Each structure stands twice: as structure tokens, then as C-alpha cells.
Amino acid sequence: MCGPPTEVEAEHQPKIERATMVIRKRNKKREGTRFRYSAWDGTQVGFEYDAQDLFKELTDDLLYHGDLNAAMRRLMQQGFEDRDGNRMQGLRDMLDQLRERREEMLDQFDLGGIYDEINETLDDVVSEERDGIEDHVADAADSGDQRASDIAEASSTDKNLQLDMLPPDLAGKVRGLQNYEFVSPEARQQFEELIERLKKEIAQSQFDQMAGAMGEMQPEDLSPMKDMMAELNQMIEQRNNGEEPDFEGFMDRHGDFFPENPESLDELLEIMAERMAAMQAMMNSMTPEQRQQLQELSAELMDDMDLQWQTQQLAQHLQDAFPDMNWDSSYEFGGNEQLNMPEATDVMQQLGDLDALQQMLQNASNPSALAEVDPQRVEELLGNESAEALQRLSEMARMLEENGLAENKEGRLELTPRALRAIGQNALGDLFDKLMDDKVGSHRINRTGIGHERAYETKPYEFGDNFNLNIEQTVRNAISRTGPGTPVRLTPDDFEIERTEMTTRASTVLMLDLSLSMPMRDNFLPAKKVTMALHSLISSQYPRDYLGLVGFAESAFEFKPQQLPEVSWDYAYGTNMQHGFMIARRLLARQSGTKQIIMITDGEPTAHIGPNGQPYFNYPPSPETIEGTLKEVARATKEDIRINIFMLDPNNYLRQFVEKMTHMNGGRAFFTSPDNLGDYVLVDFLEHRKRLSSTGRF
């Protein structure tokens, strides 16, 4: 084995070698609490984000399918950046690191060193003994005593024969040398030191398997562990028989064996199952010869039948309780760095931890599941950055709930009304960020008119003005004119009236194409984002306006703003504009003010509602579909409803059809793309409102 690296070497050695140094420190007692972090003291610099940042990252996913739980799972997988551009790892990054670390360890270590190192030491003992025998024969020959020389020669022949007859296996070789009378004091001392060390290592591996890393162990220290296992086996049998075991009493007597401080018998058994599974994986990873050699050697050196029986009983109980613990797992080592038994135990424990963490991260379906991961172990395995990222990811659901953006209903997160508004605001903000300042104009107009919206400004009364008298300013004018005192006498010149803004109302129905071609051409998300943004704009800036929502594919349907996040595209083929126009006209018939339909689509009409009330689909568009759609356009025109059409990726046929529609209706057509759809829709809507506010009509 090589000595420890120098400081300079350690600074430049690969990550896996530094990880090995960590492995070999695991005899230190580990704290077993879960997710314990120190308080922020102002010195730490790291990832910074709040609930609003988090929700903004979720917006596009929520716009696409409206499922908060699915959106959070995706965000957990991919990670994201904070407001300063710092990237937080996602589970995918951590899983990649886990796989790389696992491969690095397997490529570095050689598990066969457990067998080879012991065998080489025994060969050194035998070689030392043979040298001692030769020295003894030479000393007897040099003494001049022929009888002593003959006896030494005969003894030499017998001793060498005994050494030649030593069994090839480890256990047999150890047993033979234990019964052998050494000639060489050096060989005898070397063998005794080896046996003492092997007993300690086997005791340590047994103890680590049962009770974790608790410091250096001696063979005599196994007796308390045997008592612990006997009592644990008894508790398992009690529970299997329907009795209630005394878990607290057990922990009072044997708690030092479990630095993880388990809070229940189930948690304790799971901890022990993980340890025993890791030890079993080490045995499974050896060749059959190596495995047999070590098993026989352990039995030879630790001749305690009761301990072996208790261990076998506990192993069987744990395998029955945790059948999915990968008891049959094994690893293929391909490195050159040989390990002794304690080092191999540590490596197998680390590999087991890597696999357990990998399995937990792969199965984590929501942020709360990540709270079960031990952050200290994550830091040991993957570093501080991953441990911090894991903590941040586990807090996502709590942050959203505390900020009123999500609520937990029967274990499932759902969006709140505040969250729905936030989605719209985020979508609106994303679109407006792309526009130049003041490009879209404003809603306010310079002239005043008769209305009911106070402008919080006054003016002297003029003939023809609406007589919205401001009493306070009128009295003040009279006092300024005549001076203090009562009664206050008013004249027409004192009258001050309140200014009011011209109020207008627009009624809009947005028709959103939900046909299969929309997601296939990557048009669905931009269209959904525009819909959310327009709803947010109208509800916040023009609360008296009406916005109706209609989705159309093979058939059409009305949906409410609160349903927007869940609205998604339809797997059915068909673009039923005719049915959409029918529903839009019905919605607008109940409204006042100027009326318009905004339709976002990427295809020509290929479906309509037939005489039997059922949708009819045909591609290319049938004459009946075209005729039915244009009839609805004509009816909308007669009802003074303008139709503005935003076409995504239009083909020649769609262009011709839309031009025919706009010619009939007087509306407008916009040939656009997913990248600038939002610019067109919002600018057009705001320009429409600006003209409406200025003229009182479309």
C-alpha cells in the first residue's frame, strides 16, 4: 500500500483520490440527524431566489399543461438559474455525478486485494521461517557438534515438509501455521501480528456491518454487539407475533451502536438492512474462490457459533422485511489499487450510499421527498454545492405554499387564484419585455368627457359641461373672492366641477386553436402564453372590458379564465373554426360595447358541425366546411363583430381563406410566427383600445 500523499500531491490528485481520503476517515462517529444545516450568518455566498423567482421559472411549464406537480418535477430534474445568473443543480446533474463517481471508484480499486494482501503476508511468513530453518542448520553445522548438526538437519527436513504441506487456501494456511512450531522468532512474531490484525479487521467489519463506524474495535468488543443482536432478533419476533417491542428500552441499552439515532424500530431495521446489504454486495463482488476463502478465514479466526447464528438470524429477518434492498447486487472492480478489509468495507459502504442516493433521487416525485436525504452524506459524496441545491429543491413546495401560490390538497399541490394571476403577469411581463418603451401607446386620453371615472382633477364650470360639482373647491373659490365670514354667497363664477375620463368598453372573445398541429409545430406554448397575457392585461388594466375564451379543435368549447392553466391541446384531428365562431357570437351577444374576435390558429378549417350536431372532419377542407365557416363569418359581420386573425406558419391555402374572411368582415389578418405572436396580439389590442378611448367607437 502506498503512503498518504503530500499536501502538494493532494492538491492536484483526481477527485476520486480525495474521495478515498474521505472514505478512510469514516471511523469517526457520524451524526445521524437528517437535514440539519447551520444558520446563515451573513458570510455564506450562494444561490439566491425567492418564491416569485421560482414561480417565474415554472410559468412556461404551467402554461403548457397547467400541472403544478409535473412542472415542479421537471424543474427539480433540470435545475435553474437565480436572479444573479448562478445555476442551481438539478437532480439530473446530481445523478450524472453519482454515476461518474461510481465508475471512478470501480476503475480505481481492486477488491481482490483483500485476499491477495493476506496471502502475500502469509507467504512472507513462510519465507521468513524457511530462512530461519536454514540459519539454524548452518549454526548447528558451524558448532562442530555432529549430533546437533544431524538433529538440526532432520528437523529442517521435517519443518520444510510441514511448510510444503500447508493448504493453499487462506483458512487452511492460517490453521496450519497456528499449529506449527516456529523456528524463526521473526517469522513467529510476524505471523502473530498478522493474526492479531486480521482479528481486529474482521471484528471491525462485523461491527461496521451491525452498528456503523464507531472507532477501532477489538475481538472482545463483539460480546456487547452479540447481546444487541440477540435482543433485536427477539424484538422482531415479538412484532411478528403481534406484540409491542420495547424499542425505547432497547435504545437506552444499545443506543451507542446507532449514531443515526433512529426514532422507530422500522427506521432502525432499515439502517441495519442498508449496512448488511452493503456487506453482502462486497461478498457478491468477489470471485467464488475469494468469497469462500474469506468466509472460512472469518470462521477460523472468530470461532463464536452464537455470534454467527445471531448474525444469520438477523440477516434473514432483514431480507424478509426489505426484499427490495438489492441483496443480490454486486460491483465489477477493474482498478489496480488494492484494498484491505477495513478499506474494502468503507468502499462498499460508499458505493451502497451512492446507489441508495441514486435510487432516492430517481424516485423523488415531489420536493418533500428530498427532505429524507441526509445532507451530510450528500456533501461527502457530491460536495457542498449539491447538498445546498438539494436543500433548496426540497424547500420549493413550502416556499410556494407560504407565499400563497400553492395549496396542498390531499397530498397534491394545486394552484391558488393568486398563482393564476401570477402566471398571467409573468406571461405579460415576458411579452412586454420584448417591446420598446412607449411603443404600444397608453390607455389615457387628453380630452375629458362625460363618464363616471373620476380623474381627481377640477376645472371651472363652462356651459355644456356635465354638472359634477366639486363642493369643496367651489366654496373655497367663493371665500377667496369675498373673504371669510358667513353666510358664503356663491355666484356662477365660483362653480368648480370634477374632471372625468371618457370611459369606453370593449368585448373580446379570444379563440385559441387546440388542434394537434399546434404542439407538433411548437405553436401551442406561445399561443397559450399570449392568451394568459391578454387575460392578465384586460383584468388588471381594463377591468370593465369583457374577455371570453373559446378553444377549438375537432369541436369548440368555452372555458373560464381560472381554467386557463389546465387547458391543453386535443389529440383529435380537426380545426373547427365554424363551431368556435358560433360560440364566440353567442358570448358576445350578451355583452355591450364594441365587439371583436381574436383568433390564433396555424391551419385552415378542416371541421364543422353537421346537421346531425356532430363534428365532421375532412382534409383537405371540404366545401361544406368552408361554406359553414364563411356563414358564421357573415353572421358575425352582420352583428358588427370584427374578426382579427393571427396566423402561425400559414400555408398558401390558409392565406387565401383568411384574406377572403377579412374581405367579408372588415377585420385584419396578421401573418406571424411563434417568436413575435405576442408582440402582434398585444400591440394590436392596445392600439384598438387607444382608438376606442379616443373615438368611442372602433
N, C-alpha and C positions, 0 to 999 in steps of 0.2 A: 504494500500500500504506500502511496506517495504521501509525503508530509503536507501540512497545510500550506497554501500559497502565501507569498509575501503580500504586503499591502499593495505594492505596485502591480503584482500579478493579479490580485483580486480585483483591482480597479478595471482591468482590461479583459478578465476572463468572461466567457459567454454567460448568458443569463442562467442556463441550466446548472452551471457550476456554482453560481451564487445560490441557486435554489438548493443545491446539495448541502451547502453550508448551513442553510436554514433547517434542512431535514435533520442534520446531525445535532441540532440543538434541541430536539424535541423531548429530551429527558427532563426539560424544565416543565414544571406544572403549568398547565394551560387553564385559563379561566373559561368556564363553560357557559356564561350568560350569553344570551342572544341579542344581537343588535344593540350593543352598548357603545356609544360614542361620547367623546368629551365635548363639553360646551364650547361654542365659538367664543374666542377671546379677543377677536379683532386682528389677530396676526395671520390667520389662515386665508389663503387666496385660492379660490376655486370657482366652480361652476355657480353662476348666479341666475336665478329665474324665479318668477312668481306664478301664481295661478293664471294670470292673464297671458303671460308668455306661453305657458303650457297649452292653454286653450287655443291660442292662435296657431300653434303647431298642429293641433287636432282638426282645425277648421276644414281643410280640404278633404280629409277622410270623412268627416261628418257630412260635408256637402255631398259626397259621392253616395253614401249609403245610410247615413243618419244613425249608425250603431255606435254608441259611445264606447262600449266594451271592446268591440272589434277595433275601433280607432286607437284605443289605448294599447291594445295588444300589439298593433303594428308599430306604434311609437316606442313601446318597450323593446321591440325587436331591432329597430333601426337607429334609435337614439336621436338626438337633435342638438342644435346649437343654441347657446344662450344669447342674450342681447349684446354681448361683447364679442361674439364670434367664436367663443370657446365651445368645442364639441364635447358633448357627453356621450360616453359609450352606450351602445345598446346591447341587448342580450346576444345578438349575432356576433358582435365584436368579441364579447367575452367567451362565447363558445369557440370561436376561432382560436383565441389564446389558449383555452383549455386543451384543444386538440393539438396545438403546436407544442405545448408544454409536455403533454403525454408522449408525443412522438420523440421529443428531445430526450426525455428520460429513458425511453426504451432503446434509443440509439446510443445512449451513453453507457448504461450499466450492463453487467454480466451477472445474472443470478447464480450461475454455476460456481461462482467464487466461494459460495458458502461451503460447497463440497470440496472444491479444489484446494482452498486455503488450509482446511483442516487436514486433508490428505497429505499436502506438501509438508506440513509441520510434523505429522507422524513419520513421514519418510525421513525428515531431518533427524528425528529422534533415533530412528533405526540406524541411520548412517553414523550418527554420533556414537551409538552403542557399539557398532562394528569397529569403529576406530579405537574405542576403549578396549575392546577384546584384543585387538592386535597389539596395542600398547602393553596390555597385561601379559600376553605371551612373550613379547620382546623383553619385558622386565624380568620375567622368570628365567629366560634363556641367559640373560646377562648376569644373573645372580650366581651362576656356577653350580647350582643345586639341581642335579639331573632329575631327581624325583619331583621337585617343584615344577620343573620345566615340563615333565611328562603330564603332570596333573593339569597344568595350565593349557597344554596343547589339547588334551582330551576335553577339558571344559570348553575350550574355544570351539571345538568341533560341535559339541552339544548345543552351545549357545547360538552359533550361526544356524544350526539346523532349526532351532526353535524360531529364530527370526525368519528363516526361509519359509516356515510353515504357517506364518501369520496369515489369517484370512484376508482376502483382497478388499472386503467391504469395511466401511468405517467402524461400525459397531463391533464386528469381529476383531478388527485390528486393535481397537481400544481394549476390548475384553482380554485379548491375548497379552497385551503389554501390561495390563493391570495384574495379571497372574505371573508375569515374568520377573525374575530377579536380576536387576541390572548390575552390570559390572562397572559401567561408567557413571560416576556421580553426576557428571554434567548432563548425561542423557536422562538419568532418573529425574533430576531437577527440572529439565526442560519438559519432560512428559507430565510431571505433577503440575507444573504451571499451566500447561495446555488443558489438562483435565479440569483444573480449578476455573480457568477462564471459560471453558465450554459449559460448565455447570451454571456459571453466572449468566452466560448468554442465553442458555435455554430457559433458565429461571426468568430472565428479563423478558424474553419473547412470550413465555407463558403469562407473565404478569401484564405485559402490554396488551396481550390478546384479551385478558379478562378485565383489566382495570385501567388501561391508559398509561401514559408516561408519568411516573411518579418518582423518578430518581433511580439511582443504582440499586439493584436488588441482589440478594444473596439467596442461595438454595433454601436456607432455613426460614426465609421470609415467606415461603409458599404456604406455610401452615395456616396463617390467618386467611389467605386467599381461598384455601380449600374449605374453610369454615363458611366463608361468604358464599361460595358456590353451592354448598350443601343447603344453606338456608334459602338461597334464591331458587334452587330447584324445588324446594318444599313449598315456597310461595306460589310458584307456577302451578304445581299440582293442586294446591288449595283452591286457586282461582278456577282451574279446570273442573273442580268438583263443586263449584258454586259457592265456595266460601270466600270471605273477605280477608285477604292477607294483611298483615301489619306492616305496611310499607314504611310508615314514619319510624317505627321501631327499627326496621332494617337499616334505614338511612342513618339513624342515630348510632348504630353499632358499626356500620360498614361504609359510612359516607365518604371516608377518606379515599376509598377506591374510585370514586366518581367525581373528578374535578368539574365535570359538566353540570353538577348539581341538578339532576333530573327531578321533576316535580310529580311524577307519577310512575307507576310500575310499567306502564306501556312505554313511556319515554326511556326509562332505564333499559328495558329489554331491547329497544331499537338501537340504543347506543352500543350495547354489547353485541348485538347482531352485526352491526357495521364492523366492529373490531374482528369478530370471528370470521366474517366473510372476507375481510382483507387478508387474514392469515391463511384462510383456505385458498384464496387466489394465489398466494405465494406458493403453496404446495402444488396447486394445479399447474403453475407456470414452469415447474421443474420437469425434467425428464423422469420417466418411471424409476430409473435407477437412482437418480438423485433423491427423489422423494422417499424411496424405500430406505436408502442409506440414512437420511436424517431421522426418519421415524424410528428406526432401530437404534440409532445413536441416542436419541432422546430417551427411549425406554431403558437403555443400558445405564445412562448417567442419572436419570431421575426415576429411580425404581420405587415409585409410590403408586400402588394399584388404586388406592382410594381417590387420589388426585386425578388419575386418568379416567376413572369411572365417572366422577363428578363432571369432568370436562366433556366427556362423551354425552352424558345425560343433558347437560346444558346446551350443547351444540344441537342435539336433536330437538329439544324444546324450541330453540330459536329458529331452526329451519322450518318447523311446523308453524310457528307464529308469523314468520316473514318469508314465505316461499318465493317472493319476487326480489329477494335481496341479492341476486346474481351469485349464488353459491357455486355455480359451475364456471364462473368467469376465470380467465387466465390471460397472461400477457406474454408476448414474444419479444424477449430481450435480444438485442443484437449488438451491444456495445462491448467495450474492452475493459472498462473499469470494474474490477471485481469487488464484491461486497461481502462483508462478514455477516453473521446472523443479525446482530442489532441494526446494522445499516440496512440490510435487506428488509427487516421489519418496518423500519421507518419509510423506506421507499415504497413498499407495498401499501402502507397506510396513506401515503401521499397520493399514490395512484388511485386508491379507493376513494379518497376525498375528491380527486379530480373527476372521477366517474360519477360520484354522488352529486357533486355540484352541477355537472353537465346534465344529468338527468333532471335535477330540480329546475334548472333554467329552461330546459326544453319543454317541461310540463307546466311551466308557470303561465297560467291563463289570465291572470289579473295581477295588479301591483301588490295587493295584500299578500299573495303567495310568496313574494320575495322577502317578506319580513321574517320568514322562517330560516333564512340563510344566516349562518354565523359570519359576521363581517370580519372578525379577526382571522378566520380561516381563509376567507376570500382575499384578504390583504396578503397573507402568507403565500397563497397560490398565485395570485394575479397582480398584486400590487395595490397601492393606496388609491390610485385613480379608479380602478374597477370597483373597489369597496365603496368609495364615495358615490360612484354612479349608481351602484346597486341600491344604496340607501335612498338616493334621490328618486329613483324609479319606484321604489316601494311606497313613497310618500305621495305619489301623483293623485291617487283617488282621494286621499284625505284632504289635499290642498283644494281640489275641485269642490268637495263637499263643504269645507269650511268657508269657501267663497261663494256659496250659493249657486254654483254652476252644475252641480250633480247631486242626486239623492239616491240613497241605497234602498231599493225595494226588493225585499226577499232575496238578498244576496246579489242583485244585479243593479248596476248603475244606470240611471236614466237622466236625461237632460231636463233641467228646470226651465221655466219660462224665461228666466234671466239668461240662461245659456242660449236659448233660441235667439234672443235679441243680440247676444254677443256674436253669434255666428254671422248674423246679417251685418253687424257693424264691422266685423273683421273682413267679410267679403267686400263690403262697400269701401272700406279703407284700402284694401288691396287694389281695387279698380281705380279709385281716385288718386292713389299714389302714382299712377301711370300718366295722369293728365297734368297738363301745365296749370299753374296757378291762374285763377280767374278765367280760364278758357271757356268754362261752361256757363258763365254769367251768374246771376243771382235771382232770387225769388222776389226781392223787394222792388217796388217801382217808385218813381219820383213823385207822381201826382197823387192827390188824395181823392177819395170818392166816398160814396155812401156805403157804409158797411157796419159791421158790429165788432171789428177788431180794433181795439184802442191802440193808438200809436204813442200814447203818453207824451204828446205834444199839444199845444194850444195855438189858436190864431184869432185875430179879431173877426167878428161876425161880418159876413158880406151877404148881400141879398142873394137868395137862392141856395145858400148853404143849408145843410141839414142842421136843425137847431139842437145840437148836442151840447147844451150849455155847461160850461165849467164854472160852478158857483164860486169856488174859492178865488179864482183869478178875476172873475167879474167883480166881486166885492172889493178885491184889492185895487182894481182899476178905479172904482168909484171913490175909495178912500184917498187914493193918490191924487185924484182930481179935486176933491172937496175938503180934504183934511179929516182928522179924527173927529169923532163925535157921532151921536145918534140923533135921529134916525139916519141911515145911509140911503141916500137918494140915487137911484140908478137912471141912466139915460141909455139909449141905443148904442152910443159910442163906447159904453163900458162893457158891452157884451163880449165875452171870450168863449169860443167854442172849442171842443176837443177835436183834434185831427183823428181821422180813421183811415185804415188801409183798405184799399179795394180788395175784397175777398172774392175769390173765384173757386170753383170746384171742378175737378176732373175725375172721371170714372174710367178706369183702365182694367181690362182683362188681359193677363199675360198667358198665352198659350205655349206650353213647353212640350216639345217633341220628345217622347219617351220611347220611340221605336228602337229596335235592335241596332240600327245603323249608327245611332248616336254614340254609344260606347265603343263600337267597332272602329269608328273613325276618330276616337278621342275627343268628341264634341260634347259629351254629356257633362263632364265636370265644369267646363267654362259656362255652359248654359245654366246649370244649376246655381253656380256662383252668382251669375247675373240676376237670376230670379230672387235669390236671397238678398242681394244688394239692393235691388229695386224695392223689395218689400220693406227693407230697413230704411231706405231713403224716404219712402212715402209715409211710413208710420211715424218717423221722427220729425221730418220737416214739413209734411203736408198731411196732418192728421185728419183733416176733413175730406181728403180725397178717398176714393174707393179703389181698392185693388182686388180683383178676383183672380183666381188661379185655376187653370184648366190644363190637365195633362192629356196627351193624345198619342195613341199608338194604333193598334187594331181598332180600338174604340176610344172614346174620350170620357173623362170624368172630372168633376170639380173636386178640389181639395182645399183645406183650410191652411192658413199660414203656419199654425202650430204643427201641421203635418209635413211641412216642407223638408225637414231633415230626413224623414223616412222615405220620402218619395224617390223612387228609383226607376230605371228603365225596364221595359217589358220584354220578356223573351219572345213574345209573339211578333210575327212579321206584320207590317202594315203601317201606313201613315194616314190616319183618318182625319183630315182637316175639316171635312164636312161636318162630322159629329162635333168636333171642337168648336166650330163657328156656331152651331146650333146652341150649345150650352153657353157660350160666351154671350150670344144675343139675349138669351133668357136672363142671364145675370145682369146685363146692362139695362134691360127693360125695367128693372126695379130701382135704377139709380137716376140721379139728376145730374145736371151739368153737361159739359162736353164729354163725348164718349169715344173711346178708341180701343182697338185690339192690337196688342203687340204679339206677334207670332215668331218664335225661334224654331227653325227647322233646318234639316240638312237633306231633305228628299222631297220628291214630288208626291202628290196624293195618290195613294195606291189602295185605299179602302174607303168605304162609305157604308151607311146604314141602309139596308134594303127595305123593300115594302113589308117584309115579314118581321122587321125590327131587329134583325141580326146583322152583324158586320159582314161585309163582303170584301174579299181581298183578291187583287189580281195585279200581276206585274208582267209586262208594262201596264201602266194605268189604263183601265177600261174606259170607254166613252161614258158609261153610266156613272163612274166615279167622278170624272171631270165635270160632267153636267150637274151632278148633285152638289159638288163643291161650289161651282160658279153660281148656282141658285142661292146658296147661303150667302155668298159674297153680295149678290144683288139685293137680298133682303137686308143685309147689314147696311148697305149703301142707302136704301130707302129709309132706314131708321136713323140716318145721319150718324152712323158709326164708321169711323175711319179705321182702316186696317194697315198697319205698318209691319212689314215683313223683314226679318233679319235672316238671311240665308247663309248657312255654313257649308263651304265646299260645294257650291251649286254646279250642276251639270247644265248642258245646253237646254234640255227639255224643261228642267225646273226654271231656268231663266225665262224661257218663253211663256210658261204658265204664269209665273209671278208678274211678268210685265202685262199680261192680259188682265190679271186681277187688279193691279194698280190702275190700269186704264179705266176699268169699270168703276172702281171705288173712289179713286182720287187720293188714296193713301200713297205711301212711299215704300220703296224696296231698297234694302242695303245688302250688297254682296260683300260678305265679311269672312273672317277666319276666327278660329278659337282664340288666337292671341289678342285680337282687338275687338272682339264681340262686346265686351263690357264698355269700352270707350264709346262705341256707336250707340248702344242702347241708352246708357245714362246721359250722354250728351244730348241725344235726340229727345229724351223725356224732359230734361231740364230746359231745353230750348222751347219745347212745346209749352211747358208751364210758364216760361218767361213771356211768350207771346200771349198766352191765355190771360196772364195777370195784367198785361199791358192793354189788351183789347177787349177782354171779357168774352172772347169767342175764339174758336180755333182758326 
